[in-house]
């Protein structure tokens, strides 16, 4: 790979830690803060993919450097795909995940069919061209929070073939199964070929 430094267009330290844990030392992934960029990139779109593209394109226009943006949403079948693209702001613009989980559990109250999936889309701007990588993890929403690890909806999301929520898993265990891992693996494969 020619240039191993890639800017990750996010201010979310949890996401940075997860992706760095997956990529290890193969690439130098730097945050917006480390790149000296102090902006909050808007997420105005109706799809996860468009929001991921917004992030990478915004930072590419600013820096002209290779960078990637990521957007993730939780899609619940019984709620017609909610919270989806609004996952971080489900209960309001303050991005309070405890309130988001409360809203989700209250909407699912009494519903037995609780299938859900996490979807991550990574938008990479590489040599001024955009490449997209997607990862999906299927599972279900349980009735109450379990576990203190992770962030977002992790305490109520149990992936298929597991008896633990993401919130009960150490990061290494979550990273074996996660949507972000699946999308990041595709990103790594692409970068290795450059």
C-alpha positions in Angstrom: 0.0 0.0 0.0 1.5 3.3 -1.1 0.3 5.7 1.6 -0.6 4.0 4.8 -2.2 7.0 6.5 -5.9 7.3 6.2 -8.2 9.8 7.9 -11.2 8.3 9.6 -14.0 10.9 9.3 -15.5 10.6 12.7 -15.5 12.2 16.2 -16.8 9.0 17.8 -14.0 7.6 19.9 -15.8 4.2 20.3 -15.8 3.6 16.6 -12.2 4.6 16.3 -11.2 2.1 19.0 -13.2 -0.7 17.3 -11.7 -0.1 13.9 -8.2 0.3 15.2 -8.6 -3.0 17.1 -9.5 -4.7 13.8 -6.9 -3.1 11.6 -4.0 -3.3 14.1 -0.8 -1.8 12.9 -1.4 -2.6 9.2 -2.5 1.0 8.5 -2.1 4.3 10.3 -5.7 5.4 10.9 -5.9 8.9 12.2 -9.0 10.7 13.7 -10.3 14.1 12.7 -8.9 15.5 15.9 -5.4 14.0 15.1 -5.6 15.5 11.6 -6.3 18.9 13.1 -9.9 19.0 11.8 -12.5 20.3 14.3 -15.9 19.9 12.6 -19.1 18.0 13.2 -20.1 16.5 9.9 -23.9 16.6 9.3 -25.8 13.4 8.7 -28.8 14.8 6.7 -29.6 11.9 4.4 -32.2 9.2 4.4 -29.8 6.2 4.0 -26.8 4.9 5.9 -24.8 4.8 2.6 -25.5 8.5 1.8 -24.4 9.6 5.3 -21.2 7.6 5.1 -20.5 9.2 1.7 -21.3 12.7 3.2 -18.6 12.1 5.8 -15.8 10.9 3.5 -16.6 13.5 0.7 -16.7 16.4 3.2 -13.2 15.5 4.6 -11.8 14.7 1.2 -12.9 18.2 -0.1 -11.2 19.7 3.0 -8.0 17.8 2.9 -7.6 16.2 -0.5 -6.2 13.2 1.4 -7.3 9.6 1.4 -10.1 9.2 4.0 -13.1 7.1 4.9 -16.4 7.8 6.6 -18.7 5.2 8.3 -22.3 5.1 9.2 -24.1 2.4 11.1 -27.7 1.8 11.8 -29.8 -0.7 13.7 -32.8 -1.9 11.6 -35.6 -3.6 13.4 -38.0 -5.7 11.2 -41.1 -5.1 13.3 -40.6 -1.4 13.2 -40.2 -1.2 9.4 -36.4 -0.7 9.7 -36.4 1.8 12.5 -34.3 3.4 14.0 -32.2 2.9 10.9 -30.5 6.0 9.7 -31.7 7.8 12.8 -30.1 5.3 15.2 -27.9 7.9 17.0 -30.7 10.5 17.3 -33.7 8.1 17.8 -34.9 9.8 20.9 -33.6 13.3 20.0 -30.7 15.3 18.7 -28.7 15.0 21.9 -27.6 11.4 20.9 -28.5 10.0 24.3 -28.2 6.2 23.9 -30.0 5.4 27.2 -33.0 7.3 25.9 -32.7 5.7 22.5 -32.8 2.2 24.0 -35.7 3.2 26.2 -37.6 4.4 23.2 -36.8 1.2 21.2 -37.8 -1.2 24.0 -41.0 0.7 24.6 -41.9 0.5 20.9 -41.2 -3.2 20.9 -43.2 -3.8 24.1 -45.5 -6.8 23.6 -44.0 -7.6 20.2 -42.6 -11.2 20.0 -41.0 -10.9 16.6 -37.8 -8.9 17.4 -35.5 -9.7 14.5 -33.0 -6.9 13.8 -29.8 -6.2 12.1 -26.9 -3.8 12.4 -25.7 -2.4 9.1 -22.4 -0.6 8.6 -21.4 1.2 5.4 -17.9 2.5 4.9 -17.3 5.1 2.2 -13.6 5.3 1.2 -12.3 8.2 -0.8 -9.1 6.8 -2.4 -7.2 8.8 -5.1 -10.3 11.0 -5.5 -12.6 7.9 -6.2 -15.3 6.6 -3.8 -15.5 2.9 -2.9 -18.2 1.4 -0.7 -18.0 -1.5 1.7 -20.9 -3.0 3.7 -21.2 -5.2 6.7 -24.4 -6.7 8.2 -24.9 -8.6 11.5 -28.3 -10.2 12.0 -29.7 -10.9 15.4 -32.6 -9.8 17.7 -33.5 -7.2 20.3 -33.9 -8.7 23.8 -36.3 -7.4 26.5 -33.8 -5.6 28.8 -30.3 -4.4 28.8 -27.5 -6.9 29.5 -23.8 -6.0 29.8 -21.9 -2.7 30.1 -19.5 -3.1 27.2 -19.7 -1.5 23.8 -21.9 1.5 23.1 -25.1 2.4 21.4 -27.7 -0.4 21.3 -25.1 -3.1 22.2 -26.7 -4.0 25.5 -30.0 -5.0 23.9 -28.7 -6.6 20.6 -28.0 -10.3 20.6 -26.4 -11.6 17.4 -27.5 -14.8 15.8 -25.9 -18.0 17.2 -24.9 -16.2 20.4 -26.4 -16.2 23.9 -24.7 -12.9 24.7 -25.5 -9.4 23.8 -22.8 -7.2 22.2 -22.8 -5.4 25.6 -21.7 -8.6 27.4 -18.8 -9.2 25.0 -15.2 -8.0 25.2 -14.2 -6.0 22.2 -12.2 -8.9 20.7 -15.3 -11.2 20.9 -17.6 -8.5 19.4 -15.1 -7.9 16.6 -15.4 -11.5 15.5 -19.1 -11.0 14.8 -19.7 -7.3 14.2 -21.1 -5.5 11.2 -18.3 -3.0 11.6 -15.8 -5.8 11.4 -17.3 -7.2 8.2 -17.2 -3.8 6.5 -13.7 -3.1 7.8 -12.4 -6.4 6.6 -13.5 -5.5 3.1 -11.8 -2.1 3.4 -8.6 -3.8 4.6 -8.7 -6.2 1.6 -9.0 -3.2 -0.8 -6.2 -1.2 0.9 -3.8 -4.2 0.8 -4.2 -4.3 -3.0 -3.3 -0.6 -3.4 
